[in-house]
Amino acid sequence: MANEKSTKLPSASKEELLMERKKLTESEWYSMAEGIFNTLNHIMIGVVCIYTSWLCWRNGFENLYTWHVFLTLIGYHLLMSEGIVLFFSGNGWSQKLSHSHKRTVHWLIEVVGCTCCVVGIALEIYFRASTNRRHFSSTHAIVGLTSLIFLALTLVNGLMALFAADLRRRIRPIYSKLGHYLTGTVCYVLGMVAIVLAYEKRIYHQNTVTEGITMMTVFTITVTVLSMVGVVKTVYNQLKTLAR
């Protein structure tokens, strides 16, 4: 009887134990959901990139416009998306990387992605100039140009965020990082909006069916939302820190 009494836990300890188990279960469910959505995100990124690459092949890579479509898609939809999600805990391929390694990989991916976007847009400008067509005459073109402007801003304050420790006497690191997050978010979202608007272009309607265009539109919008979840959480936490 004495042993039985000694093994009984106080009611307060039992409640704490139940609360810990509940938190652990909620954390497991959250991690599982995060992993599922991240996997779906990667699948949709891959499907759109492969599908559009096939359409570009059908349209012919001897055309400069085809390269504009291909390079901007690879830059925004593939590389920028992957460069953003690699920091998140649910991202499978970058989970075991240290923060410094993630930052290095992020820079490499984003620099290549930005290069693809700049070259792709430059080719379209050259193509229109060589064929005497109007520049930035559509919503797609204006949104793409605006994204390019924010891309330049993102690279500048990205360098400031990278060397935030060295610049802390002139500007607080949190301001550098917050500025990079905000301009990068605008650049990425506008780039993805430009891609969605491009699905109405002739290159898509001539080389695929309406269902294929609808699929890519839905996938691109979903990828944008899922890729930005972690960024929004980070910006929110930084704004809370500044408000203290």
Salt bridges, closest charged atoms under 4 A:
GLU82 OE2 - HIS42 ND1 2.75
GLU110 OE2 - HIS106 ND1 3.94
GLU124 OE2 - ARG128 NE 2.90
GLU200 OE1 - HIS205 NE2 3.66
